[in-house]
């Protein structure tokens, strides 16, 4: 999220002496992407962040193709994904292409001592169920149901859940996500017609500085492999930072829907954009107010994009037989739209109480075996009267 933030203690200029109480220098780290031309932040560590004591090994965690050329509408039961022993083992990849991986997770409430860094992908974690604290090298950030947690690649973090039943939708992408360009001016400020503003975004608000030395396991993902590194200094020893690159949260309930006299196209629901895909938020809203309007969406052809919908809450007026925690995939190349009877039933309705997250990709999605294991195989026939 490209606006300036700072937290903790920092010197009055970059790249100058900044000393601890014992006279030793803090270790300054420039954290950024795209070489030195992208957004960056400067972090000040109590100890050096480069002290590797041991490398224990690696394991392949890249998703595997079960269906490569999909031209079938599908429905998945996301809540059938079982918890693993911790957050990382709970992550289940269900679809992917060269731009992103879509995962489901039901992590347990455990006291995790392991730290994680995704050096391959930026992560957008949607919290369907669950509360807790996201602990990061930039500080702590509380989260709850409906939060998008945006974690840029390279950030060390771990989850601390307060709740038992936790459900996450994770979009891990090669490129970072940003707010749509049409909602920003030349300086990056969100404009008046944007469905959100800077006040809606939350950043880390508490630094818990741990300057301990010992053996700290950091699991680092790179090139589809998960590498176990043992560091000598605690990853969360940052005493201060400032800049434009950091984790942040945005709650789906803070998305202000754009409505009109007739049915609005899906881009009005867009929340984030990236290379190769967009993320949209469907939230409770008033329906169209033309006297002859049809609130249900029209049939449309996904010629250039696959459409994945994750159902969060409410009554999904254009679908029959879907409920929270389920996902539907409508692939590029075939027509899809409201289920039989829903168009006529929508006429005269005044509002919708549905909540859903949509991911539209511009390259076909491959399915994993984990996706097929939770599929309703007859969904593609749902439009037959």
DRENTI-922821 format. One record per residue (C-alpha): residue in three letters; x, y, z negated. Coordinates in Angstrom, 1 decimal, padded with zeros to 4 digits, always signed. Layout:
<pts>
{pt "Ala" {X Y Z}}
...
</pts>
This chain:
<pts>
{pt "Unk" {+000.0 +000.0 +000.0}}
{pt "Unk" {+002.0 +003.0 +001.2}}
{pt "Unk" {+001.7 +005.6 -001.5}}
{pt "Unk" {+004.3 +006.6 -004.1}}
{pt "Unk" {+004.3 +004.9 -007.5}}
{pt "Unk" {+006.7 +004.7 -010.5}}
{pt "Unk" {+006.8 +002.9 -013.8}}
{pt "Unk" {+009.2 +002.8 -016.7}}
{pt "Unk" {+012.6 +004.5 -016.9}}
{pt "Unk" {+014.4 +005.7 -013.8}}
{pt "Unk" {+017.3 +008.2 -013.2}}
{pt "Unk" {+016.6 +011.6 -011.7}}
{pt "Unk" {+018.2 +010.6 -008.3}}
{pt "Unk" {+018.7 +007.3 -006.4}}
{pt "Unk" {+022.1 +005.5 -006.4}}
{pt "Unk" {+023.7 +007.4 -009.3}}
{pt "Unk" {+024.9 +006.2 -012.7}}
{pt "Unk" {+022.2 +005.0 -015.0}}
{pt "Unk" {+023.4 +003.4 -018.2}}
{pt "Unk" {+022.0 +001.2 -020.9}}
{pt "Unk" {+022.3 +002.1 -024.6}}
{pt "Unk" {+025.4 +000.0 -024.8}}
{pt "Unk" {+027.1 +002.0 -022.1}}
{pt "Unk" {+026.8 -000.7 -019.3}}
{pt "Unk" {+025.3 +000.3 -016.0}}
{pt "Unk" {+021.8 -000.9 -015.1}}
{pt "Unk" {+021.7 -002.8 -011.9}}
{pt "Unk" {+019.9 -001.0 -009.1}}
{pt "Unk" {+018.1 -003.0 -006.5}}
{pt "Unk" {+016.7 -001.6 -003.2}}
{pt "Unk" {+013.7 -003.8 -002.5}}
{pt "Unk" {+012.2 -003.5 +001.0}}
{pt "Unk" {+011.3 -005.1 +004.3}}
{pt "Unk" {+012.2 -004.3 +008.0}}
{pt "Unk" {+015.8 -003.7 +007.2}}
{pt "Unk" {+016.1 -000.2 +005.7}}
{pt "Unk" {+013.4 +001.3 +008.0}}
{pt "Unk" {+010.3 -000.1 +006.3}}
{pt "Unk" {+008.8 +000.9 +002.9}}
{pt "Unk" {+011.0 +000.3 -000.1}}
{pt "Unk" {+011.2 +000.5 -003.8}}
{pt "Unk" {+014.1 +001.0 -006.2}}
{pt "Unk" {+014.2 -001.3 -009.2}}
{pt "Unk" {+016.6 -001.0 -012.2}}
{pt "Unk" {+017.5 -004.3 -013.9}}
{pt "Unk" {+018.9 -004.7 -017.3}}
{pt "Unk" {+021.2 -007.4 -016.0}}
{pt "Unk" {+022.4 -008.3 -012.5}}
{pt "Unk" {+019.6 -010.0 -010.5}}
{pt "Unk" {+022.1 -012.1 -008.5}}
{pt "Unk" {+023.5 -014.5 -011.1}}
{pt "Unk" {+022.7 -018.0 -009.7}}
{pt "Unk" {+023.8 -020.7 -012.0}}
{pt "Unk" {+022.6 -023.7 -010.0}}
{pt "Unk" {+020.6 -024.9 -007.0}}
{pt "Unk" {+018.7 -028.0 -007.8}}
{pt "Unk" {+017.2 -029.0 -004.4}}
{pt "Unk" {+014.5 -028.3 -001.9}}
{pt "Unk" {+011.1 -029.8 -000.8}}
{pt "Unk" {+009.1 -029.3 +002.4}}
{pt "Unk" {+005.9 -027.4 +001.7}}
{pt "Unk" {+005.0 -026.3 +005.2}}
{pt "Unk" {+001.4 -027.2 +006.3}}
{pt "Unk" {+001.0 -030.1 +008.7}}
{pt "Unk" {-001.3 -030.2 +011.8}}
{pt "Unk" {-004.2 -032.6 +011.7}}
{pt "Unk" {-006.3 -030.8 +014.4}}
{pt "Unk" {-004.4 -028.6 +016.8}}
{pt "Unk" {-006.9 -027.6 +019.5}}
{pt "Unk" {-010.1 -027.0 +017.5}}
{pt "Unk" {-013.3 -026.1 +019.4}}
{pt "Unk" {-015.7 -027.2 +016.8}}
{pt "Unk" {-017.7 -025.2 +014.2}}
{pt "Unk" {-016.9 -026.5 +010.8}}
{pt "Unk" {-018.0 -026.2 +007.2}}
{pt "Unk" {-015.8 -027.0 +004.2}}
{pt "Unk" {-016.6 -027.5 +000.5}}
{pt "Unk" {-013.9 -025.4 -001.1}}
{pt "Unk" {-014.8 -026.3 -004.6}}
{pt "Unk" {-013.8 -029.9 -003.9}}
{pt "Unk" {-010.2 -028.9 -004.0}}
{pt "Unk" {-008.8 -030.3 -007.3}}
{pt "Unk" {-006.5 -028.6 -009.7}}
{pt "Unk" {-002.8 -029.4 -009.7}}
{pt "Unk" {-000.6 -029.4 -012.8}}
{pt "Unk" {+000.2 -025.7 -012.2}}
{pt "Unk" {-000.4 -022.8 -009.9}}
{pt "Unk" {+002.0 -023.9 -007.2}}
{pt "Unk" {+000.9 -027.5 -007.1}}
{pt "Unk" {-002.7 -026.4 -006.9}}
{pt "Unk" {-002.2 -024.5 -003.6}}
{pt "Unk" {-003.8 -026.5 -000.8}}
{pt "Unk" {-003.2 -025.4 +002.8}}
{pt "Unk" {-006.3 -025.9 +004.9}}
{pt "Unk" {-005.7 -023.8 +008.1}}
{pt "Unk" {-002.7 -022.0 +009.7}}
{pt "Unk" {-001.1 -020.6 +012.8}}
{pt "Unk" {+002.1 -018.7 +013.4}}
{pt "Unk" {+000.8 -015.6 +011.7}}
{pt "Unk" {-000.7 -016.9 +008.5}}
{pt "Unk" {-001.6 -019.9 +006.3}}
{pt "Unk" {-004.9 -020.1 +004.5}}
{pt "Unk" {-004.9 -021.9 +001.2}}
{pt "Unk" {-007.4 -022.8 -001.6}}
{pt "Unk" {-006.3 -023.3 -005.2}}
{pt "Unk" {-007.9 -024.3 -008.5}}
{pt "Unk" {-005.0 -023.7 -010.9}}
{pt "Unk" {-005.3 -024.8 -014.5}}
{pt "Unk" {-004.9 -022.6 -017.6}}
{pt "Unk" {-001.3 -023.5 -018.6}}
{pt "Unk" {+001.6 -021.6 -020.0}}
{pt "Unk" {+003.9 -021.5 -017.0}}
{pt "Unk" {+007.6 -020.9 -017.5}}
{pt "Unk" {+008.4 -021.3 -013.8}}
{pt "Unk" {+008.7 -018.2 -011.6}}
{pt "Unk" {+007.8 -018.1 -007.9}}
{pt "Unk" {+009.1 -016.0 -005.0}}
{pt "Unk" {+007.7 -016.3 -001.4}}
{pt "Unk" {+010.4 -015.1 +000.9}}
{pt "Unk" {+008.5 -016.3 +004.0}}
{pt "Unk" {+005.1 -014.7 +003.6}}
{pt "Unk" {+003.2 -011.8 +002.1}}
{pt "Unk" {+000.3 -013.1 -000.1}}
{pt "Unk" {-003.2 -011.8 -000.4}}
{pt "Unk" {-004.9 -013.7 -003.2}}
{pt "Unk" {-008.7 -013.4 -003.6}}
{pt "Unk" {-009.9 -014.3 -007.1}}
{pt "Unk" {-013.2 -016.0 -006.8}}
{pt "Unk" {-013.3 -017.3 -010.3}}
{pt "Unk" {-010.8 -016.5 -013.1}}
{pt "Unk" {-009.3 -013.8 -015.3}}
{pt "Unk" {-005.8 -013.3 -016.5}}
{pt "Unk" {-002.5 -011.4 -015.9}}
{pt "Unk" {-000.3 -011.4 -012.9}}
{pt "Unk" {+003.2 -011.0 -014.2}}
{pt "Unk" {+005.7 -009.6 -011.7}}
{pt "Unk" {+009.2 -008.0 -011.6}}
{pt "Unk" {+007.3 -004.7 -011.1}}
{pt "Unk" {+005.3 -005.2 -014.3}}
{pt "Unk" {+002.0 -006.8 -015.4}}
{pt "Unk" {-001.4 -006.3 -013.8}}
{pt "Unk" {-004.6 -007.7 -015.2}}
{pt "Unk" {-007.0 -009.3 -012.8}}
{pt "Unk" {-010.6 -010.6 -012.7}}
{pt "Unk" {-013.2 -012.0 -010.4}}
{pt "Unk" {-013.5 -010.3 -007.1}}
{pt "Unk" {-010.0 -009.0 -007.0}}
{pt "Unk" {-007.7 -009.0 -004.0}}
{pt "Unk" {-004.2 -009.3 -005.3}}
{pt "Unk" {-001.7 -008.2 -002.7}}
{pt "Unk" {+001.8 -009.5 -003.3}}
{pt "Unk" {+004.5 -008.5 -000.8}}
{pt "Unk" {+007.0 -011.1 +000.2}}
{pt "Unk" {+010.1 -011.3 -002.0}}
{pt "Unk" {+008.4 -010.4 -005.2}}
{pt "Unk" {+009.0 -012.7 -008.2}}
{pt "Unk" {+005.8 -013.5 -010.0}}
{pt "Unk" {+003.7 -015.9 -012.0}}
{pt "Unk" {+000.1 -016.2 -013.1}}
{pt "Unk" {-001.2 -016.3 -016.7}}
{pt "Unk" {-004.8 -017.4 -016.6}}
{pt "Unk" {-007.2 -016.7 -019.5}}
{pt "Unk" {-009.9 -018.9 -018.0}}
{pt "Unk" {-010.3 -022.6 -017.4}}
{pt "Unk" {-012.2 -022.7 -014.1}}
{pt "Unk" {-010.1 -020.7 -011.7}}
{pt "Unk" {-010.7 -020.6 -007.9}}
{pt "Unk" {-008.5 -018.7 -005.4}}
{pt "Unk" {-008.5 -018.1 -001.7}}
{pt "Unk" {-005.0 -017.3 -000.5}}
{pt "Unk" {-004.0 -015.7 +002.8}}
{pt "Unk" {-000.2 -016.0 +003.2}}
{pt "Unk" {+001.0 -014.0 +006.2}}
{pt "Unk" {+004.2 -013.4 +008.1}}
{pt "Unk" {+003.4 -009.7 +008.3}}
{pt "Unk" {+002.2 -007.5 +005.4}}
{pt "Unk" {-001.4 -006.3 +005.1}}
{pt "Unk" {-002.4 -002.7 +005.2}}
{pt "Unk" {-005.6 -000.6 +005.1}}
{pt "Unk" {-006.9 -000.1 +008.6}}
{pt "Unk" {-005.2 +002.7 +010.6}}
{pt "Unk" {-008.5 +004.3 +011.5}}
{pt "Unk" {-009.1 +005.1 +007.8}}
{pt "Unk" {-005.8 +006.9 +007.3}}
{pt "Unk" {-004.4 +010.3 +008.4}}
{pt "Unk" {-000.9 +010.9 +009.7}}
{pt "Unk" {+000.5 +011.0 +006.2}}
{pt "Unk" {-001.1 +007.7 +005.1}}
{pt "Unk" {-003.9 +009.2 +003.0}}
{pt "Unk" {-007.2 +007.5 +003.1}}
{pt "Unk" {-009.8 +009.6 +004.9}}
{pt "Unk" {-013.3 +010.7 +003.7}}
{pt "Unk" {-015.1 +008.1 +005.9}}
{pt "Unk" {-013.0 +005.2 +004.5}}
{pt "Unk" {-015.0 +002.6 +002.6}}
{pt "Unk" {-012.5 +003.0 -000.3}}
{pt "Unk" {-009.9 +005.5 -001.6}}
{pt "Unk" {-006.7 +005.4 -003.5}}
{pt "Unk" {-008.5 +005.5 -006.9}}
{pt "Unk" {-009.8 +002.0 -006.1}}
{pt "Unk" {-006.4 +000.4 -006.0}}
{pt "Unk" {-004.6 -000.8 -009.2}}
{pt "Unk" {-000.9 -001.2 -009.6}}
{pt "Unk" {+001.2 -002.7 -012.4}}
{pt "Unk" {+000.7 -000.7 -015.5}}
{pt "Unk" {+002.8 -002.4 -018.1}}
{pt "Unk" {+006.5 -003.3 -018.0}}
{pt "Unk" {+007.4 -006.1 -020.4}}
{pt "Unk" {+011.2 -006.0 -020.3}}
{pt "Unk" {+012.9 -009.3 -021.0}}
{pt "Unk" {+016.7 -008.9 -021.0}}
{pt "Unk" {+017.3 -012.5 -022.1}}
{pt "Unk" {+020.1 -014.7 -020.7}}
{pt "Unk" {+019.7 -018.4 -020.2}}
{pt "Unk" {+018.4 -020.9 -017.6}}
{pt "Unk" {+015.5 -019.5 -015.6}}
{pt "Unk" {+013.9 -021.6 -012.9}}
{pt "Unk" {+012.8 -019.6 -009.8}}
{pt "Unk" {+011.1 -021.5 -007.0}}
{pt "Unk" {+011.8 -019.7 -003.8}}
{pt "Unk" {+010.0 -020.4 -000.5}}
{pt "Unk" {+012.0 -019.9 +002.7}}
{pt "Unk" {+011.5 -021.4 +006.1}}
{pt "Unk" {+008.7 -023.7 +004.9}}
{pt "Unk" {+010.9 -025.1 +002.1}}
{pt "Unk" {+010.6 -024.6 -001.6}}
{pt "Unk" {+014.1 -024.2 -003.2}}
{pt "Unk" {+014.7 -024.5 -006.9}}
{pt "Unk" {+017.2 -021.9 -008.2}}
{pt "Unk" {+018.5 -021.5 -011.7}}
{pt "Unk" {+019.3 -017.9 -012.6}}
{pt "Unk" {+021.2 -016.7 -015.6}}
{pt "Unk" {+019.1 -013.6 -016.3}}
{pt "Unk" {+015.4 -013.3 -016.8}}
{pt "Unk" {+013.6 -012.2 -013.6}}
{pt "Unk" {+011.5 -009.7 -015.5}}
{pt "Unk" {+014.3 -007.5 -016.9}}
{pt "Unk" {+013.3 -004.4 -014.9}}
{pt "Unk" {+013.3 -001.3 -017.0}}
{pt "Unk" {+011.9 +001.0 -014.3}}
{pt "Unk" {+011.1 +001.4 -010.6}}
{pt "Unk" {+009.7 +003.7 -008.1}}
{pt "Unk" {+008.8 +003.7 -004.4}}
{pt "Unk" {+006.2 +002.6 -001.9}}
{pt "Unk" {+006.5 -001.2 -002.0}}
{pt "Unk" {+004.8 -003.1 -004.9}}
{pt "Unk" {+002.0 -005.5 -005.7}}
{pt "Unk" {-001.5 -004.1 -006.1}}
{pt "Unk" {-005.1 -005.1 -006.7}}
{pt "Unk" {-008.4 -004.1 -005.1}}
{pt "Unk" {-011.7 -005.4 -006.2}}
{pt "Unk" {-014.3 -006.4 -003.6}}
{pt "Unk" {-017.0 -004.6 -005.6}}
{pt "Unk" {-015.2 -001.3 -004.9}}
{pt "Unk" {-015.7 -001.7 -001.2}}
{pt "Unk" {-018.4 +000.8 -000.1}}
{pt "Unk" {-020.4 -000.7 +002.7}}
{pt "Unk" {-021.0 +001.2 +006.0}}
{pt "Unk" {-024.6 +000.9 +007.2}}
{pt "Unk" {-026.7 +002.3 +010.0}}
{pt "Unk" {-030.1 +002.4 +011.7}}
{pt "Unk" {-029.3 -000.7 +013.7}}
{pt "Unk" {-027.0 -003.7 +012.9}}
{pt "Unk" {-023.4 -002.7 +012.5}}
{pt "Unk" {-020.5 -004.7 +014.1}}
{pt "Unk" {-018.1 -006.8 +011.9}}
{pt "Unk" {-015.3 -004.2 +012.0}}
{pt "Unk" {-017.2 -001.9 +009.6}}
{pt "Unk" {-016.5 -004.6 +006.9}}
{pt "Unk" {-012.7 -004.6 +007.6}}
{pt "Unk" {-010.6 -004.2 +004.4}}
{pt "Unk" {-007.1 -005.1 +005.6}}
{pt "Unk" {-005.3 -005.4 +008.9}}
{pt "Unk" {-002.1 -007.2 +009.8}}
{pt "Unk" {-000.3 -008.7 +012.7}}
{pt "Unk" {-002.5 -011.4 +014.2}}
{pt "Unk" {-005.5 -011.1 +011.8}}
{pt "Unk" {-007.9 -008.9 +009.8}}
{pt "Unk" {-009.6 -009.4 +006.4}}
{pt "Unk" {-013.2 -008.2 +006.0}}
{pt "Unk" {-015.4 -007.9 +002.9}}
{pt "Unk" {-019.1 -008.4 +003.0}}
{pt "Unk" {-020.8 -006.9 +000.0}}
{pt "Unk" {-024.3 -006.1 -001.3}}
{pt "Unk" {-025.7 -003.4 +001.0}}
{pt "Unk" {-028.9 -001.8 +002.4}}
{pt "Unk" {-030.1 -003.3 +005.7}}
{pt "Unk" {-030.6 -001.3 +008.9}}
{pt "Unk" {-033.3 +001.3 +008.7}}
{pt "Unk" {-034.5 +001.6 +012.3}}
{pt "Unk" {-038.3 +000.8 +012.3}}
{pt "Unk" {-037.6 -002.1 +014.7}}
{pt "Unk" {-034.3 -003.2 +013.4}}
{pt "Unk" {-033.2 -006.8 +013.1}}
{pt "Unk" {-031.0 -007.1 +010.0}}
{pt "Unk" {-029.6 -010.5 +011.0}}
{pt "Unk" {-026.5 -010.4 +013.2}}
{pt "Unk" {-026.8 -011.0 +016.9}}
{pt "Unk" {-025.3 -014.1 +018.6}}
{pt "Unk" {-021.8 -013.4 +019.6}}
{pt "Unk" {-018.9 -015.0 +021.4}}
{pt "Unk" {-015.5 -015.3 +019.7}}
{pt "Unk" {-013.5 -015.2 +022.8}}
{pt "Unk" {-010.4 -013.7 +021.2}}
{pt "Unk" {-010.6 -014.8 +017.6}}
{pt "Unk" {-011.4 -017.6 +015.2}}
{pt "Unk" {-013.8 -016.5 +012.4}}
{pt "Unk" {-013.4 -018.0 +008.9}}
{pt "Unk" {-016.0 -017.0 +006.3}}
{pt "Unk" {-015.5 -017.7 +002.6}}
{pt "Unk" {-018.8 -017.5 +000.7}}
{pt "Unk" {-018.5 -015.9 -002.7}}
{pt "Unk" {-021.9 -015.0 -004.1}}
{pt "Unk" {-025.5 -014.3 -003.3}}
{pt "Unk" {-028.0 -015.4 -000.5}}
{pt "Unk" {-026.3 -015.6 +002.9}}
{pt "Unk" {-029.3 -014.5 +005.1}}
{pt "Unk" {-027.9 -015.6 +008.4}}
{pt "Unk" {-026.9 -019.1 +007.3}}
{pt "Unk" {-028.9 -022.0 +006.1}}
{pt "Unk" {-027.5 -024.4 +003.5}}
{pt "Unk" {-024.3 -022.5 +002.5}}
{pt "Unk" {-023.4 -021.7 -001.1}}
{pt "Unk" {-020.5 -020.1 -003.0}}
{pt "Unk" {-017.2 -021.8 -002.6}}
{pt "Unk" {-017.9 -023.1 +000.9}}
{pt "Unk" {-016.2 -022.0 +004.1}}
{pt "Unk" {-017.3 -021.9 +007.7}}
{pt "Unk" {-015.0 -021.8 +010.7}}
{pt "Unk" {-016.4 -020.6 +014.1}}
{pt "Unk" {-013.6 -021.0 +016.7}}
{pt "Unk" {-012.8 -018.8 +019.6}}
{pt "Unk" {-014.4 -019.7 +022.9}}
{pt "Unk" {-017.9 -020.7 +021.9}}
{pt "Unk" {-021.0 -018.7 +020.9}}
{pt "Unk" {-022.2 -018.6 +017.3}}
{pt "Unk" {-024.6 -016.6 +015.2}}
{pt "Unk" {-027.6 -016.9 +012.8}}
{pt "Unk" {-029.0 -020.3 +012.1}}
{pt "Unk" {-032.5 -021.1 +013.4}}
{pt "Unk" {-035.3 -019.2 +011.7}}
{pt "Unk" {-033.0 -016.6 +010.0}}
{pt "Unk" {-033.4 -013.9 +012.6}}
{pt "Unk" {-037.2 -013.7 +012.3}}
{pt "Unk" {-037.0 -014.1 +008.5}}
{pt "Unk" {-034.6 -011.1 +008.2}}
{pt "Unk" {-037.1 -008.7 +009.8}}
{pt "Unk" {-038.6 -006.4 +007.2}}
{pt "Unk" {-035.9 -007.2 +004.5}}
{pt "Unk" {-034.5 -004.1 +002.9}}
{pt "Unk" {-031.1 -005.3 +001.5}}
{pt "Unk" {-028.6 -008.1 +001.1}}
{pt "Unk" {-027.0 -009.3 -002.1}}
{pt "Unk" {-024.4 -011.5 -000.4}}
{pt "Unk" {-020.6 -011.3 -001.0}}
{pt "Unk" {-018.2 -013.0 +001.3}}
{pt "Unk" {-014.6 -012.7 +002.6}}
{pt "Unk" {-013.9 -013.1 +006.3}}
{pt "Unk" {-010.6 -013.7 +008.0}}
{pt "Unk" {-010.5 -013.2 +011.8}}
{pt "Unk" {-007.4 -014.5 +013.5}}
{pt "Unk" {-006.3 -013.7 +017.0}}
{pt "Unk" {-004.6 -017.0 +017.6}}
{pt "Unk" {-006.3 -020.4 +017.1}}
{pt "Unk" {-006.2 -021.9 +013.7}}
{pt "Unk" {-004.9 -025.4 +013.2}}
{pt "Unk" {-006.6 -027.6 +010.6}}
{pt "Unk" {-004.8 -029.7 +008.0}}
{pt "Unk" {-005.8 -033.1 +006.7}}
{pt "Unk" {-006.7 -031.4 +003.4}}
{pt "Unk" {-009.3 -029.4 +005.3}}
{pt "Unk" {-010.8 -032.5 +007.0}}
{pt "Unk" {-011.0 -034.2 +003.6}}
{pt "Unk" {-013.5 -031.5 +002.3}}
{pt "Unk" {-015.4 -031.1 +005.6}}
{pt "Unk" {-019.1 -031.5 +006.3}}
{pt "Unk" {-018.7 -033.3 +009.7}}
{pt "Unk" {-022.2 -032.6 +011.0}}
{pt "Unk" {-022.2 -028.8 +010.5}}
{pt "Unk" {-021.6 -028.1 +014.2}}
{pt "Unk" {-025.2 -029.3 +014.8}}
{pt "Unk" {-026.7 -026.7 +012.5}}
{pt "Unk" {-028.2 -024.7 +015.4}}
{pt "Unk" {-030.3 -027.5 +016.8}}
{pt "Unk" {-033.9 -026.9 +015.9}}
</pts>
